[in-house]
């Protein structure tokens, strides 16, 4: 659009002097058309959408994407020391069937479980031949775990154990602490 056409349009809406400039005395009673800006059309208004906040606490349906060696029966996401942490609890799938003793796992990932960027999570084997497990309660950063069957179903004996995330120890129902040592992750877990 040429500048002359813009001025002519303005002069139709507003009284102009002989040199096609808006007459300031006549323009006082009529509001002029906004001035043309060549960059106005090139810079669209951007509406910030913010960063999505992950769902905190216990997670529904929580198989952590890409980690197929482990079958999780429960997961939790929280903020610990200003950072997102995700916990997956279940079993190691390298044990082939329900007739064998299952290996229970408690895994700590850096980041929310739907955006895991942690290729080296801390993997803890639940001690005392506990078997596969699920989270039944969380008190702060202490997790109560209950034994499960092969498919995550509760077992009738009701055996439980606690994992303290701060000290990285398992605690039996009798109060005995069992230090937890992460399993080496020499091979990728994905």
N, CA, C and O atoms as a DFTB+ gen file, in Angstrom:
760 C
 N C O
     1  1       0.860      -1.168       0.000
     2  2       0.000       0.000       0.000
     3  2       0.902       1.225       0.000
     4  3       1.820       1.336       0.813
     5  1       0.633       2.135      -0.914
     6  2       1.505       3.301      -1.005
     7  2       1.151       4.325       0.058
     8  3       0.033       4.374       0.572
     9  1       2.147       5.138       0.366
    10  2       1.967       6.176       1.385
    11  2       0.941       7.190       0.919
    12  3       0.164       7.689       1.732
    13  1       0.914       7.510      -0.378
    14  2      -0.044       8.484      -0.911
    15  2      -1.470       7.978      -0.742
    16  3      -2.361       8.749      -0.385
    17  1      -1.692       6.702      -0.993
    18  2      -3.019       6.115      -0.825
    19  2      -3.440       6.160       0.643
    20  3      -4.602       6.424       0.950
    21  1      -2.492       5.903       1.552
    22  2      -2.802       5.962       2.983
    23  2      -3.184       7.380       3.379
    24  3      -4.166       7.584       4.093
    25  1      -2.407       8.368       2.914
    26  2      -2.724       9.766       3.240
    27  2      -4.060      10.168       2.645
    28  3      -4.836      10.873       3.291
    29  1      -4.343       9.734       1.428
    30  2      -5.623      10.064       0.802
    31  2      -6.767       9.457       1.603
    32  3      -7.800      10.100       1.790
    33  1      -6.593       8.225       2.077
    34  2      -7.624       7.585       2.889
    35  2      -7.825       8.349       4.181
    36  3      -8.957       8.538       4.627
    37  1      -6.728       8.791       4.785
    38  2      -6.837       9.562       6.024
    39  2      -7.531      10.885       5.774
    40  3      -8.297      11.355       6.615
    41  1      -7.263      11.508       4.591
    42  2      -7.847      12.808       4.312
    43  2      -9.332      12.719       4.027
    44  3     -10.040      13.713       4.192
    45  1      -9.829      11.573       3.608
    46  2     -11.269      11.397       3.429
    47  2     -11.934      11.380       4.805
    48  3     -12.990      11.981       5.002
    49  1     -11.295      10.674       5.765
    50  2     -11.870      10.559       7.098
    51  2     -11.624      11.803       7.944
    52  3     -12.382      12.072       8.875
    53  1     -10.579      12.565       7.635
    54  2     -10.204      13.724       8.433
    55  2      -9.956      14.887       7.485
    56  3      -9.407      14.695       6.400
    57  1     -10.341      16.045       7.868
    58  2     -10.113      17.226       7.026
    59  2      -8.623      17.435       6.830
    60  3      -7.849      17.356       7.784
    61  1      -8.208      17.709       5.567
    62  2      -6.800      17.892       5.269
    63  2      -6.558      19.306       4.740
    64  3      -7.476      19.965       4.252
    65  1      -5.333      19.750       4.844
    66  2      -4.989      21.043       4.273
    67  2      -4.687      20.848       2.791
    68  3      -4.882      19.753       2.262
    69  1      -4.224      21.871       2.127
    70  2      -4.016      21.821       0.675
    71  2      -2.870      20.917       0.273
    72  3      -2.780      20.547      -0.898
    73  1      -2.004      20.552       1.174
    74  2      -0.885      19.676       0.840
    75  2      -1.144      18.236       1.301
    76  3      -0.199      17.477       1.520
    77  1      -2.395      17.867       1.446
    78  2      -2.815      16.520       1.860
    79  2      -2.235      16.092       3.203
    80  3      -1.932      14.916       3.408
    81  1      -2.080      17.045       4.116
    82  2      -1.678      16.714       5.475
    83  2      -2.906      16.863       6.352
    84  3      -3.685      17.798       6.165
    85  1      -3.094      15.973       7.292
    86  2      -4.255      16.116       8.182
    87  2      -4.229      17.462       8.880
    88  3      -3.200      17.893       9.400
    89  1      -5.390      18.120       8.882
    90  2      -5.530      19.423       9.530
    91  2      -5.768      19.176      11.014
    92  3      -6.784      18.593      11.393
    93  1      -4.839      19.614      11.850
    94  2      -4.928      19.313      13.269
    95  2      -6.151      19.931      13.921
    96  3      -6.643      19.381      14.907
    97  1      -6.667      21.047      13.421
    98  2      -7.857      21.644      14.040
    99  2      -9.101      20.864      13.686
   100  3      -9.986      20.690      14.523
   101  1      -9.178      20.391      12.452
   102  2     -10.336      19.601      12.061
   103  2     -10.239      18.190      12.644
   104  3     -11.260      17.581      12.963
   105  1      -9.020      17.669      12.784
   106  2      -8.835      16.319      13.293
   107  2      -9.168      16.213      14.759
   108  3      -9.375      15.108      15.261
   109  1      -9.226      17.319      15.458
   110  2      -9.518      17.278      16.882
   111  2     -10.911      16.737      17.135
   112  3     -11.148      16.107      18.166
   113  1     -11.841      16.968      16.215
   114  2     -13.202      16.506      16.424
   115  2     -13.442      15.107      15.850
   116  3     -14.424      14.459      16.211
   117  1     -12.567      14.635      14.968
   118  2     -12.716      13.320      14.348
   119  2     -11.441      12.529      14.639
   120  3     -10.338      13.037      14.434
   121  1     -11.582      11.297      15.112
   122  2     -10.387      10.510      15.414
   123  2      -9.810       9.944      14.122
   124  3     -10.538       9.344      13.331
   125  1      -8.498      10.131      13.898
   126  2      -7.886       9.668      12.655
   127  2      -7.693       8.149      12.654
   128  3      -7.691       7.507      13.705
   129  1      -7.532       7.600      11.466
   130  2      -7.221       6.191      11.290
   131  2      -5.804       5.956      11.823
   132  3      -4.938       6.809      11.630
   133  1      -5.545       4.833      12.482
   134  2      -4.201       4.597      13.005
   135  2      -3.151       4.648      11.893
   136  3      -3.409       4.247      10.758
   137  1      -1.983       5.141      12.237
   138  2      -0.898       5.261      11.269
   139  2      -0.451       3.875      10.817
   140  3      -0.479       2.915      11.588
   141  1      -0.041       3.790       9.566
   142  2       0.421       2.537       8.991
   143  2       1.837       2.238       9.488
   144  3       2.694       3.122       9.520
   145  1       2.065       1.007       9.866
   146  2       3.391       0.582      10.285
   147  2       3.789      -0.599       9.414
   148  3       3.078      -1.604       9.394
   149  1       4.915      -0.510       8.685
   150  2       5.287      -1.611       7.792
   151  2       5.609      -2.909       8.535
   152  3       5.557      -3.981       7.931
   153  1       5.936      -2.844       9.811
   154  2       6.252      -4.066      10.549
   155  2       5.054      -4.635      11.297
   156  3       5.153      -5.730      11.851
   157  1       3.941      -3.941      11.332
   158  2       2.784      -4.398      12.098
   159  2       2.280      -5.748      11.601
   160  3       1.894      -6.596      12.406
   161  1       2.278      -5.956      10.294
   162  2       1.789      -7.216       9.745
   163  2       2.817      -8.333       9.875
   164  3       2.459      -9.508       9.786
   165  1       4.077      -7.994      10.081
   166  2       5.136      -8.991      10.127
   167  2       5.381      -9.557      11.521
   168  3       6.042     -10.586      11.658
   169  1       4.866      -8.910      12.541
   170  2       5.087      -9.389      13.906
   171  2       3.751      -9.755      14.546
   172  3       3.119      -8.921      15.195
   173  1       3.319     -11.014      14.361
   174  2       2.041     -11.419      14.967
   175  2       2.152     -11.439      16.488
   176  3       3.228     -11.646      17.048
   177  1       1.037     -11.225      17.126
   178  2       1.018     -11.253      18.590
   179  2       1.255     -12.683      19.054
   180  3       0.557     -13.596      18.614
   181  1       2.224     -12.890      19.930
   182  2       2.544     -14.208      20.458
   183  2       1.961     -14.325      21.858
   184  3       2.220     -13.488      22.723
   185  1       1.182     -15.358      22.069
   186  2       0.612     -15.595      23.385
   187  2       1.442     -16.674      24.066
   188  3       1.488     -17.806      23.585
   189  1       2.099     -16.345      25.174
   190  2       2.893     -17.377      25.846
   191  2       1.997     -18.469      26.405
   192  3       0.945     -18.187      26.978
   193  1       2.424     -19.732      26.234
   194  2       1.618     -20.836      26.748
   195  2       2.201     -21.437      28.016
   196  3       1.530     -22.217      28.692
   197  1       3.432     -21.091      28.350
   198  2       4.025     -21.603      29.575
   199  2       4.526     -23.030      29.414
   200  3       4.415     -23.628      28.344
   201  1       5.064     -23.547      30.465
   202  2       5.589     -24.910      30.494
   203  2       4.580     -25.811      31.190
   204  3       4.115     -25.480      32.280
   205  1       4.231     -26.942      30.587
   206  2       3.276     -27.829      31.243
   207  2       3.834     -28.349      32.571
   208  3       5.021     -28.658      32.675
   209  1       2.988     -28.438      33.556
   210  2       3.394     -28.960      34.859
   211  2       3.025     -30.434      34.926
   212  3       1.865     -30.792      34.720
   213  1       4.000     -31.296      35.212
   214  2       3.680     -32.720      35.320
   215  2       2.732     -32.994      36.482
   216  3       2.724     -32.278      37.484
   217  1       1.948     -34.029      36.327
   218  2       1.073     -34.493      37.393
   219  2       1.957     -35.036      38.507
   220  3       2.794     -35.905      38.264
   221  1       1.779     -34.535      39.722
   222  2       2.601     -34.969      40.853
   223  2       1.867     -36.015      41.674
   224  3       0.638     -36.084      41.651
   225  1       2.624     -36.830      42.401
   226  2       2.049     -37.866      43.252
   227  2       1.992     -39.195      42.528
   228  3       2.745     -39.439      41.585
   229  1       1.081     -40.058      42.983
   230  2       0.919     -41.379      42.364
   231  2       0.398     -41.211      40.937
   232  3      -0.421     -40.336      40.659
   233  1       0.887     -42.060      40.046
   234  2       0.560     -41.944      38.626
   235  2      -0.304     -43.098      38.152
   236  3      -0.027     -44.258      38.458
   237  1      -1.344     -42.781      37.410
   238  2      -2.147     -43.857      36.822
   239  2      -1.447     -44.419      35.593
   240  3      -0.880     -43.658      34.809
   241  1      -1.477     -45.715      35.412
   242  2      -0.913     -46.339      34.215
   243  2       0.463     -45.819      33.862
   244  3       0.589     -44.928      33.022
   245  1       1.485     -46.351      34.480
   246  2       2.761     -45.636      34.470
   247  2       3.924     -46.365      33.848
   248  3       5.042     -46.221      34.343
   249  1       3.743     -47.131      32.808
   250  2       4.920     -47.733      32.191
   251  2       5.772     -46.608      31.631
   252  3       5.318     -45.850      30.774
   253  1       6.995     -46.493      32.105
   254  2       7.865     -45.401      31.697
   255  2       8.365     -45.688      30.290
   256  3       8.957     -46.733      30.020
   257  1       8.110     -44.735      29.401
   258  2       8.410     -44.921      27.982
   259  2       9.856     -45.315      27.744
   260  3      10.774     -44.673      28.254
   261  1      10.055     -46.366      26.974
   262  2      11.392     -46.796      26.588
   263  2      12.046     -47.770      27.553
   264  3      13.066     -48.371      27.214
   265  1      11.491     -47.941      28.744
   266  2      12.112     -48.835      29.727
   267  2      11.311     -50.139      29.778
   268  3      10.416     -50.297      30.609
   269  1      11.643     -51.063      28.883
   270  2      10.855     -52.274      28.751
   271  2      11.416     -53.448      29.545
   272  3      10.776     -54.496      29.628
   273  1      12.577     -53.292      30.116
   274  2      13.134     -54.376      30.925
   275  2      12.371     -54.506      32.237
   276  3      12.393     -55.566      32.864
   277  1      11.703     -53.452      32.654
   278  2      11.000     -53.438      33.940
   279  2       9.509     -53.254      33.710
   280  3       9.083     -52.476      32.856
   281  1       8.738     -53.978      34.482
   282  2       7.271     -53.842      34.451
   283  2       6.897     -53.115      35.725
   284  3       7.072     -53.639      36.825
   285  1       6.376     -51.895      35.573
   286  2       6.008     -51.094      36.744
   287  2       4.545     -51.308      37.096
   288  3       3.669     -51.276      36.232
   289  1       4.296     -51.528      38.384
   290  2       2.929     -51.669      38.871
   291  2       2.451     -50.392      39.537
   292  3       1.253     -50.216      39.761
   293  1       3.376     -49.505      39.852
   294  2       3.004     -48.180      40.361
   295  2       4.167     -47.217      40.162
   296  3       5.334     -47.607      40.142
   297  1       3.805     -45.944      40.016
   298  2       4.809     -44.898      39.827
   299  2       4.418     -43.676      40.640
   300  3       3.263     -43.508      41.032
   301  1       5.403     -42.834      40.882
   302  2       5.212     -41.608      41.654
   303  2       6.119     -40.551      41.060
   304  3       7.241     -40.851      40.654
   305  1       5.639     -39.300      41.005
   306  2       6.449     -38.163      40.569
   307  2       6.366     -37.099      41.648
   308  3       5.286     -36.789      42.150
   309  1       7.524     -36.539      42.001
   310  2       7.548     -35.483      43.007
   311  2       8.697     -34.527      42.762
   312  3       9.522     -34.730      41.871
   313  1       8.732     -33.489      43.567
   314  2       9.820     -32.519      43.510
   315  2      10.628     -32.692      44.784
   316  3      10.116     -32.508      45.888
   317  1      11.894     -33.046      44.619
   318  2      12.793     -33.271      45.744
   319  2      14.004     -32.360      45.546
   320  3      14.684     -32.437      44.522
   321  1      14.265     -31.510      46.514
   322  2      15.369     -30.540      46.427
   323  2      15.290     -29.702      45.151
   324  3      16.314     -29.410      44.534
   325  1      14.084     -29.319      44.760
   326  2      13.893     -28.457      43.598
   327  2      13.943     -29.147      42.255
   328  3      13.846     -28.481      41.224
   329  1      14.093     -30.469      42.229
   330  2      14.165     -31.219      40.964
   331  2      13.063     -32.263      40.900
   332  3      12.675     -32.843      41.913
   333  1      12.567     -32.492      39.689
   334  2      11.593     -33.554      39.499
   335  2      12.286     -34.905      39.626
   336  3      13.369     -35.113      39.079
   337  1      11.651     -35.817      40.351
   338  2      12.101     -37.203      40.437
   339  2      10.909     -38.097      40.134
   340  3       9.776     -37.797      40.510
   341  1      11.180     -39.187      39.456
   342  2      10.150     -40.190      39.199
   343  2      10.600     -41.500      39.807
   344  3      11.785     -41.834      39.785
   345  1       9.651     -42.240      40.348
   346  2       9.917     -43.544      40.944
   347  2       9.028     -44.551      40.237
   348  3       7.832     -44.324      40.059
   349  1       9.628     -45.671      39.833
   350  2       8.883     -46.786      39.262
   351  2       9.124     -48.010      40.124
   352  3      10.268     -48.313      40.464
   353  1       8.057     -48.721      40.484
   354  2       8.184     -49.908      41.331
   355  2       7.469     -51.066      40.636
   356  3       6.349     -50.914      40.148
   357  1       8.127     -52.214      40.600
   358  2       7.537     -53.376      39.953
   359  2       8.469     -54.557      39.982
   360  3       8.905     -55.001      41.045
   361  1       8.778     -55.073      38.782
   362  2       9.642     -56.254      38.710
   363  2      10.507     -56.194      37.465
   364  3      10.223     -55.468      36.513
   365  1      11.571     -56.983      37.504
   366  2      12.470     -57.145      36.374
   367  2      11.824     -58.173      35.443
   368  3      11.448     -59.256      35.892
   369  1      11.692     -57.854      34.171
   370  2      11.014     -58.770      33.240
   371  2      11.928     -59.852      32.698
   372  3      11.487     -60.676      31.897
   373  1      13.204     -59.876      33.115
   374  2      14.083     -60.944      32.632
   375  2      13.776     -62.279      33.300
   376  3      14.252     -63.321      32.850
   377  1      12.981     -62.255      34.377
   378  2      12.511     -63.510      34.989
   379  2      11.322     -63.947      34.131
   380  3      10.314     -63.243      34.074
   381  1      11.429     -65.095      33.466
   382  2      10.498     -65.429      32.387
   383  2       9.059     -65.768      32.747
   384  3       8.179     -65.573      31.909
   385  1       8.770     -66.266      33.955
   386  2       7.376     -66.645      34.195
   387  2       7.015     -66.575      35.676
   388  3       7.868     -66.352      36.535
   389  1       5.750     -66.770      35.940
   390  2       5.213     -66.593      37.295
   391  2       5.642     -67.684      38.270
   392  3       5.499     -67.512      39.480
   393  1       6.162     -68.797      37.773
   394  2       6.545     -69.886      38.686
   395  2       7.891     -69.630      39.359
   396  3       8.206     -70.270      40.362
   397  1       8.677     -68.717      38.833
   398  2       9.987     -68.415      39.397
   399  2       9.896     -67.229      40.361
   400  3       8.985     -66.408      40.256
   401  1      10.839     -67.145      41.294
   402  2      10.902     -66.017      42.221
   403  2      11.141     -64.733      41.429
   404  3      12.115     -64.626      40.683
   405  1      10.259     -63.777      41.595
   406  2      10.372     -62.513      40.890
   407  2      11.407     -61.605      41.560
   408  3      11.644     -61.708      42.764
   409  1      12.014     -60.728      40.783
   410  2      12.975     -59.761      41.304
   411  2      12.270     -58.414      41.349
   412  3      11.966     -57.826      40.311
   413  1      12.011     -57.927      42.566
   414  2      11.358     -56.633      42.723
   415  2      12.346     -55.499      42.534
   416  3      13.499     -55.594      42.955
   417  1      11.891     -54.414      41.896
   418  2      12.767     -53.273      41.649
   419  2      12.119     -51.970      42.117
   420  3      10.905     -51.787      42.033
   421  1      12.964     -51.080      42.608
   422  2      12.595     -49.716      42.976
   423  2      13.557     -48.842      42.187
   424  3      14.764     -48.872      42.430
   425  1      13.033     -48.059      41.239
   426  2      13.898     -47.304      40.326
   427  2      13.618     -45.810      40.457
   428  3      12.466     -45.375      40.450
   429  1      14.697     -45.034      40.578
   430  2      14.602     -43.581      40.708
   431  2      15.175     -42.940      39.448
   432  3      16.330     -43.172      39.088
   433  1      14.349     -42.130      38.784
   434  2      14.733     -41.422      37.566
   435  2      14.769     -39.926      37.837
   436  3      13.985     -39.412      38.634
   437  1      15.685     -39.232      37.170
   438  2      15.692     -37.775      37.216
   439  2      14.737     -37.274      36.155
   440  3      14.874     -37.609      34.978
   441  1      13.768     -36.472      36.568
   442  2      12.794     -35.903      35.641
   443  2      11.433     -36.537      35.812
   444  3      11.310     -37.618      36.389
   445  1      10.381     -35.845      35.295
   446  2       9.044     -36.443      35.340
   447  2       8.983     -37.636      34.396
   448  3       9.646     -37.639      33.359
   449  1       8.185     -38.662      34.747
   450  2       8.230     -39.933      34.023
   451  2       7.820     -39.832      32.559
   452  3       8.197     -40.695      31.766
   453  1       7.059     -38.805      32.172
   454  2       6.669     -38.704      30.772
   455  2       7.707     -37.974      29.921
   456  3       7.565     -37.902      28.700
   457  1       8.747     -37.433      30.554
   458  2       9.806     -36.739      29.817
   459  2      11.158     -37.174      30.371
   460  3      12.023     -36.335      30.625
   461  1      11.344     -38.453      30.556
   462  2      12.582     -38.953      31.160
   463  2      13.761     -38.643      30.245
   464  3      13.748     -38.962      29.056
   465  1      14.767     -38.021      30.819
   466  2      15.996     -37.765      30.071
   467  2      17.172     -38.417      30.789
   468  3      18.330     -38.073      30.550
   469  1      16.861     -39.351      31.662
   470  2      17.868     -39.984      32.500
   471  2      18.167     -41.379      31.967
   472  3      17.364     -42.298      32.130
   473  1      19.328     -41.536      31.326
   474  2      19.691     -42.846      30.800
   475  2      20.371     -43.731      31.838
   476  3      20.661     -44.894      31.557
   477  1      20.627     -43.205      33.020
   478  2      21.262     -43.974      34.087
   479  2      20.491     -43.810      35.390
   480  3      20.973     -43.167      36.322
   481  1      19.295     -44.388      35.456
   482  2      18.525     -44.274      36.697
   483  2      19.181     -45.086      37.811
   484  3      20.000     -45.968      37.552
   485  1      18.808     -44.775      39.054
   486  2      19.261     -45.586      40.191
   487  2      18.289     -46.751      40.334
   488  3      17.102     -46.554      40.592
   489  1      18.802     -47.964      40.164
   490  2      17.970     -49.167      40.206
   491  2      18.324     -49.938      41.468
   492  3      19.479     -50.309      41.680
   493  1      17.308     -50.177      42.312
   494  2      17.520     -50.906      43.566
   495  2      16.714     -52.191      43.526
   496  3      15.524     -52.174      43.212
   497  1      17.357     -53.301      43.842
   498  2      16.661     -54.583      43.960
   499  2      16.070     -54.634      45.362
   500  3      16.773     -54.407      46.346
   501  1      14.775     -54.934      45.450
   502  2      14.126     -55.022      46.757
   503  2      14.672     -56.257      47.465
   504  3      14.605     -57.356      46.914
   505  1      15.218     -56.100      48.688
   506  2      15.948     -57.195      49.353
   507  2      15.048     -58.307      49.906
   508  3      13.821     -58.251      49.827
   509  1      15.721     -59.320      50.468
   510  2      15.087     -60.435      51.194
   511  2      14.129     -61.239      50.337
   512  3      13.101     -61.705      50.829
   513  1      14.452     -61.413      49.049
   514  2      13.577     -62.167      48.143
   515  2      12.137     -61.674      48.202
   516  3      11.193     -62.461      48.138
   517  1      11.989     -60.381      48.324
   518  2      10.662     -59.778      48.453
   519  2       9.798     -60.038      47.231
   520  3       8.590     -60.240      47.357
   521  1      10.400     -60.035      46.057
   522  2       9.637     -60.242      44.833
   523  2       9.102     -58.934      44.279
   524  3       9.463     -57.853      44.743
   525  1       8.241     -59.046      43.283
   526  2       7.707     -57.843      42.661
   527  2       6.846     -57.068      43.653
   528  3       6.304     -57.629      44.605
   529  1       6.733     -55.753      43.403
   530  2       6.068     -54.897      44.391
   531  2       5.322     -53.753      43.727
   532  3       5.454     -53.502      42.529
   533  1       4.541     -53.075      44.540
   534  2       3.850     -51.844      44.131
   535  2       3.844     -50.904      45.323
   536  3       3.999     -51.336      46.465
   537  1       3.663     -49.615      45.055
   538  2       3.593     -48.610      46.119
   539  2       2.179     -48.621      46.687
   540  3       1.202     -48.543      45.941
   541  1       2.075     -48.717      48.010
   542  2       0.744     -48.650      48.625
   543  2       0.538     -47.343      49.379
   544  3      -0.602     -46.938      49.605
   545  1       1.628     -46.673      49.774
   546  2       1.504     -45.394      50.486
   547  2       2.797     -44.605      50.331
   548  3       3.878     -45.172      50.177
   549  1       2.658     -43.280      50.375
   550  2       3.822     -42.395      50.345
   551  2       3.649     -41.395      51.474
   552  3       2.623     -40.723      51.580
   553  1       4.676     -41.310      52.318
   554  2       4.675     -40.353      53.428
   555  2       5.922     -39.492      53.264
   556  3       7.022     -39.910      53.626
   557  1       5.752     -38.295      52.720
   558  2       6.909     -37.469      52.403
   559  2       7.667     -38.129      51.265
   560  3       7.173     -38.216      50.141
   561  1       8.888     -38.599      51.573
   562  2       9.645     -39.347      50.568
   563  2       9.984     -40.750      51.075
   564  3      11.022     -41.323      50.744
   565  1       9.065     -41.284      51.895
   566  2       9.142     -42.695      52.331
   567  2       8.017     -43.454      51.651
   568  3       6.851     -43.064      51.717
   569  1       8.388     -44.536      51.002
   570  2       7.446     -45.311      50.203
   571  2       7.183     -46.659      50.864
   572  3       8.115     -47.412      51.144
   573  1       5.922     -46.956      51.109
   574  2       5.548     -48.276      51.604
   575  2       5.254     -49.139      50.388
   576  3       4.437     -48.784      49.538
   577  1       5.931     -50.273      50.319
   578  2       5.787     -51.188      49.195
   579  2       5.126     -52.472      49.663
   580  3       5.416     -52.963      50.754
   581  1       4.248     -53.009      48.850
   582  2       3.597     -54.288      49.154
   583  2       3.955     -55.288      48.067
   584  3       4.108     -54.932      46.899
   585  1       4.084     -56.539      48.471
   586  2       4.349     -57.615      47.527
   587  2       3.185     -57.754      46.554
   588  3       2.025     -57.541      46.908
   589  1       3.524     -58.117      45.318
   590  2       2.475     -58.365      44.334
   591  2       2.737     -59.698      43.658
   592  3       3.810     -60.287      43.794
   593  1       1.743     -60.154      42.936
   594  2       1.913     -61.336      42.100
   595  2       2.590     -60.945      40.794
   596  3       2.997     -59.798      40.608
   597  1       2.701     -61.899      39.908
   598  2       3.380     -61.715      38.629
   599  2       2.769     -60.570      37.818
   600  3       3.487     -59.846      37.129
   601  1       1.453     -60.407      37.899
   602  2       0.765     -59.389      37.114
   603  2       0.443     -58.133      37.921
   604  3      -0.358     -57.311      37.476
   605  1       1.037     -57.971      39.075
   606  2       0.818     -56.777      39.887
   607  2      -0.341     -56.888      40.855
   608  3      -0.651     -55.929      41.562
   609  1      -0.985     -58.040      40.898
   610  2      -2.115     -58.241      41.805
   611  2      -1.605     -58.401      43.247
   612  3      -0.541     -58.984      43.453
   613  1      -2.339     -57.899      44.242
   614  2      -1.897     -58.032      45.633
   615  2      -1.779     -59.499      46.039
   616  3      -2.546     -60.348      45.585
   617  1      -0.811     -59.777      46.897
   618  2      -0.645     -61.147      47.387
   619  2      -1.308     -61.270      48.750
   620  3      -1.392     -60.289      49.488
   621  1      -1.780     -62.465      49.094
   622  2      -2.522     -62.635      50.344
   623  2      -1.691     -62.478      51.615
   624  3      -2.255     -62.183      52.669
   625  1      -0.366     -62.665      51.555
   626  2       0.406     -62.594      52.802
   627  2       0.608     -61.167      53.307
   628  3       0.942     -60.969      54.475
   629  1       0.411     -60.178      52.447
   630  2       0.454     -58.780      52.882
   631  2       1.809     -58.280      53.354
   632  3       1.866     -57.324      54.127
   633  1       2.904     -58.895      52.915
   634  2       4.226     -58.461      53.334
   635  2       4.517     -57.060      52.780
   636  3       4.232     -56.773      51.617
   637  1       5.094     -56.184      53.635
   638  2       5.435     -54.827      53.210
   639  2       6.871     -54.501      53.590
   640  3       7.470     -55.143      54.453
   641  1       7.400     -53.493      52.926
   642  2       8.725     -52.966      53.229
   643  2       8.688     -51.479      52.868
   644  3       7.884     -51.067      52.031
   645  1       9.540     -50.681      53.484
   646  2       9.579     -49.237      53.238
   647  2      10.894     -48.892      52.544
   648  3      11.943     -49.451      52.865
   649  1      10.824     -47.962      51.590
   650  2      12.041     -47.416      50.988
   651  2      12.093     -45.938      51.345
   652  3      11.159     -45.187      51.065
   653  1      13.207     -45.525      51.972
   654  2      13.417     -44.117      52.339
   655  2      14.267     -43.489      51.236
   656  3      15.447     -43.806      51.092
   657  1      13.658     -42.607      50.470
   658  2      14.341     -41.987      49.341
   659  2      15.493     -41.090      49.790
   660  3      16.496     -40.977      49.084
   661  1      15.362     -40.451      50.956
   662  2      16.413     -39.549      51.436
   663  2      17.691     -40.301      51.781
   664  3      18.789     -39.852      51.453
   665  1      17.547     -41.451      52.446
   666  2      18.730     -42.210      52.871
   667  2      19.060     -43.349      51.920
   668  3      20.107     -43.983      52.048
   669  1      18.167     -43.613      50.960
   670  2      18.325     -44.708      50.008
   671  2      18.516     -46.037      50.737
   672  3      19.444     -46.798      50.462
   673  1      17.599     -46.288      51.681
   674  2      17.622     -47.542      52.441
   675  2      16.233     -48.160      52.454
   676  3      15.217     -47.464      52.442
   677  1      16.221     -49.473      52.477
   678  2      14.979     -50.204      52.717
   679  2      14.849     -50.373      54.222
   680  3      15.854     -50.526      54.916
   681  1      13.632     -50.347      54.732
   682  2      13.371     -50.518      56.161
   683  2      12.308     -51.594      56.304
   684  3      11.218     -51.480      55.742
   685  1      12.624     -52.631      57.053
   686  2      11.677     -53.733      57.242
   687  2      10.594     -53.299      58.225
   688  3      10.711     -52.257      58.870
   689  1       9.539     -54.107      58.333
   690  2       8.454     -53.794      59.267
   691  2       8.929     -53.850      60.714
   692  3       8.306     -53.254      61.592
   693  1      10.028     -54.561      60.972
   694  2      10.575     -54.609      62.337
   695  2      11.471     -53.404      62.620
   696  3      11.958     -53.248      63.740
   697  1      11.695     -52.539      61.601
   698  2      12.507     -51.340      61.797
   699  2      13.965     -51.486      61.417
   700  3      14.744     -50.548      61.588
   701  1      14.348     -52.642      60.906
   702  2      15.739     -52.866      60.503
   703  2      16.016     -52.163      59.180
   704  3      15.268     -52.328      58.216
   705  1      17.098     -51.372      59.135
   706  2      17.497     -50.695      57.895
   707  2      18.395     -51.602      57.078
   708  3      19.298     -52.253      57.605
   709  1      18.130     -51.633      55.791
   710  2      18.946     -52.412      54.866
   711  2      19.462     -51.433      53.816
   712  3      18.689     -50.951      52.989
   713  1      20.775     -51.131      53.841
   714  2      21.308     -50.197      52.840
   715  2      21.026     -50.710      51.429
   716  3      21.148     -51.903      51.150
   717  1      20.656     -49.807      50.567
   718  2      20.358     -50.172      49.186
   719  2      21.487     -49.672      48.298
   720  3      21.833     -48.491      48.329
   721  1      22.052     -50.559      47.518
   722  2      23.113     -50.204      46.590
   723  2      22.554     -50.276      45.188
   724  3      22.002     -51.303      44.797
   725  1      22.688     -49.193      44.415
   726  2      22.150     -49.250      43.035
   727  2      22.831     -50.346      42.227
   728  3      24.028     -50.597      42.368
   729  1      22.050     -50.981      41.391
   730  2      22.552     -52.001      40.482
   731  2      23.354     -51.264      39.407
   732  3      22.894     -50.243      38.898
   733  1      24.542     -51.759      39.052
   734  2      25.300     -51.101      37.983
   735  2      24.497     -51.128      36.686
   736  3      23.850     -52.126      36.367
   737  1      24.543     -50.042      35.955
   738  2      23.815     -49.956      34.694
   739  2      24.799     -49.880      33.543
   740  3      24.818     -48.907      32.791
   741  1      25.628     -50.929      33.410
   742  2      26.596     -50.983      32.312
   743  2      25.902     -51.140      30.972
   744  3      26.349     -50.604      29.957
   745  1      24.808     -51.879      30.982
   746  2      24.062     -52.073      29.740
   747  2      22.847     -51.180      29.773
   748  3      22.272     -50.951      30.837
   749  1      22.446     -50.667      28.613
   750  2      21.272     -49.788      28.592
   751  2      20.043     -50.498      29.121
   752  3      19.851     -51.691      28.882
   753  1      19.206     -49.756      29.844
   754  2      17.981     -50.324      30.398
   755  2      16.794     -50.099      29.495
   756  3      15.673     -50.476      29.835
   757  1      17.020     -49.498      28.364
   758  2      15.914     -49.226      27.444
   759  2      15.794     -50.315      26.417
   760  3      14.916     -50.258      25.555
